[in-house]
Amino acid sequence: MISKKEKEWIKRNVISGVATKEDFPSLEEGQEIPFIAVPNMPQPDGTTKAFSIEEIMEALGK
C-alpha cells in the first residue's frame, strides 16, 4: 500500500503517450501501443523509490 503523498506524487509525475512504428520498427504502420511511465521518486536520504505497476494503477484509480 502506498501513502497518500506517494499517490499524489505519481499523479503529478505520470507520463503517458503512445509508441508507434518509429519507436518499434516491428509494429505495423498505423499501429500504436499506449503506455504510462513514472520516474523514480526522490527520497530525503538521496535514494529513489521505484513504484510497481500495481502501485501506479492504484494511484491513478485504475
Secondary structure per residue as TSV (DSSP state, phi and psi in degrees):
chain	resnum	aa	ss	phi	psi
A	1	M	-	360.0	135.2
A	2	I	-	-103.3	155.5
A	3	S	-	-76.9	165.9
A	4	K	H	-62.0	-39.6
A	5	K	H	-61.1	-42.8
A	6	E	H	-66.2	-40.4
A	7	K	H	-60.6	-44.9
A	8	E	H	-64.2	-39.7
A	9	W	H	-62.5	-43.8
A	10	I	H	-60.4	-47.0
A	11	K	H	-58.8	-38.3
A	12	R	H	-74.7	-26.1
A	13	N	H	-112.4	3.1
A	14	V	-	-68.2	142.1
A	15	I	E	-118.7	132.9
A	16	S	E	-133.0	157.3
A	17	G	E	177.9	-161.0
A	18	V	E	-133.8	141.8
A	19	A	E	-93.9	142.5
A	20	T	-	-124.6	-175.2
A	21	K	T	-57.2	-31.8
A	22	E	T	-61.1	-37.0
A	23	D	T	-80.6	-39.2
A	24	F	-	-130.4	95.8
A	25	P	T	-55.5	-21.8
A	26	S	T	-75.1	-11.6
A	27	L	S	-71.9	152.6
A	28	E	-	-73.0	153.4
A	29	E	T	-58.3	129.3
A	30	G	T	88.1	-12.7
A	31	Q	-	-77.3	139.4
A	32	E	-	-131.9	147.1
A	33	I	E	-120.7	114.7
A	34	P	E	-70.2	149.8
A	35	F	E	-148.0	159.9
A	36	I	E	-130.7	151.0
A	37	A	E	-144.0	147.4
A	38	V	-	-134.7	126.3
A	39	P	-	-68.1	161.9
A	40	N	-	-65.9	142.4
A	41	M	E	-86.5	122.6
A	42	P	E	-64.0	140.0
A	43	Q	-	-108.5	157.2
A	44	P	T	-58.4	-28.2
A	45	D	T	-85.3	5.5
A	46	G	S	94.4	-8.7
A	47	T	-	-85.2	179.1
A	48	T	E	-127.6	156.9
A	49	K	E	-116.0	127.5
A	50	A	-	-95.9	146.5
A	51	F	-	-108.0	145.3
A	52	S	-	-78.7	163.8
A	53	I	H	-57.9	-41.6
A	54	E	H	-61.1	-41.6
A	55	E	H	-66.7	-40.7
A	56	I	H	-64.4	-45.4
A	57	M	H	-63.6	-38.8
A	58	E	H	-60.7	-46.3
A	59	A	H	-63.6	-33.6
A	60	L	T	-88.4	-0.4
A	61	G	T	71.8	31.6
A	62	K	-	-102.2	360.0
